Amino acid sequence: MRAVIQRVRKASVEVEGRATGAIQTGLVVFLAVRKGDGEPEIQYLAEKIMDLRVFPDEKQAMNRSLRELGGEILLVSQFTLYGDCRRGRRPSFDEAEAPERASQVYGAFARYLSDSGFTPQEGVFGASMLVHIENDGPVTMLLDSEKRF
């Protein structure tokens, strides 16, 4: 499982001209599911995201987590994070999970966040989305459950 997270002042996502989710201070999480991902990857990545210290403290050092801040999450599916561009000019998505299973894992990830006290705002899985982001910092991080050890 792979995620690109961005610290934001505000963000929203819309599908076919209709807003499906919006947040104020928090994190936008672009999430991709890899073939074979399941509960261990969900738990690892969700906990990492909620506890990652990327928000400023009183001295403006990145020492506060999303949990400490009480910030929000905007969750957006993005299988293209598994695009392999090493060969040719067209990305290969061989590592990305099949859409039906990826949708289930994505849903389980959203439920894990909800069960942990967050109510993630969301895009629509598999839809073409327009994401509006006011990036704060900018602070952008790449997390990969495969590289956790």
N, C-alpha and C positions, 0 to 999 in steps of 0.2 A: 504494500500500500504506500502510496506516495502523496504528499501534500505540499502545496506552496501556500504559505500563510503570509498575509499582509496585515500590518497594524494600521488601523483606519480610524479616522474621526467620524466618518459615516460612510455607508455603502448601501447599495440596493441592487436588486436584480429584477429584470422584467422579461416576460415571455409574451410574444405577440402583442406588445403594447400594454400588457397588464402587469402591474407590480406583484411579485410573488413573495418578496421578502425584503426587509430593510432593517438596518441597525444603526445605532450611533456608535460611540466609542467601543472598539473591540477588535476582532480578527475576522478577516475574510479567509475562508479555508477552501482552496481549490483541491478537490480530492479525486484521486484515481485509484482504481482497484486492479491489482495484478492477479493473474491466474493463480488460484490456490489460496488467496487471502481469506482469512476467517477471523474467529474470535481473538486469537492472540495478537494479530496485527491491529485489529480494531481497538483493543484495550491499550496496547502500547501507544499507538498514535494519538488516540483521544486523550489519554492521561498526559502525554508529552505536550500536546497543544494547550490543555487547560492549565498546566503548571509551568510552561515556558516563561522565563522572566524577560519579557521584551517591552514592558511598560516602565516609564520613568518613575523614580521615587522623588522625594523632596529635593534631592541633589541633582536631579536629571540623569541619574545613572539607571541603566536598564536593570532594575531589581524587583519589579513587581510582576506578578503573573495575572492572567485573565481572572482566575479565581479570586485573588486578592483584590483586584480592581472592581470586580463585579461587572465586567464588561460583557459584551454580546458576541455571538458568532453568526456569521452568514456563511452557510455551507453550500458550495456549488460543485456539482460533479464535473470532472474534466478529464476524460480518458486520454486526452492528448498528452498528458504528462508522461505517458509511457511511449510516446513517439520516439522511435530510434531513427536518427537522421545521419548515421555514420556512412551509409551507402546510398549512392544515387541522390536524387533530388526529391523523392517522395518518401515521407516518413513511413516506417513499418510500425504496426501496432500489435505485433505478435505477442508481446508480454501482457497486454491489456486483457482483462477478463471479458468473457462474452457478456453482451448487454443484459440479458435476463438475470444471470447470476450476479453481475456487478451491481445491478439495481437492488438486489436483496442485501448485499453486503453494505452498500451505501445506506440503505434504510436502517440496517442494524447499527451502523456507526452513528447515525442521527439519534436513534433510540438510546444508545449508550450515553451520548451527551445529555439527552433529556433526563435520563435516570441519574445523572451526576449533578443535576441542579441547573443545567442550562436549557434554554428553549431555543434551539437553533432556528434561525430564519433560513429559508431554503430557496434554491432555484427549482427547476423541474428537471428531473433526471432525463438525460437524452435529448432535451429540447435545445433549440438554438436560443441562446440567452444574451441579453444585453446587460452587462454588469457595470454599474457606476461606482467608482471607488475614489474616496478622498484619502489617499495614502498618507499616513502620519509618519514622518521621519525623513525619508521613507525607510521603513523597516520591512524587509521581505526575507523569509527563511524557507529553505527547502528541507523537508523531513521525509525520510524513507525508512519504512519498517525493516527493510532488508539490511540496512546498514546500522542496526541498533546495537550490535555487539562489536 
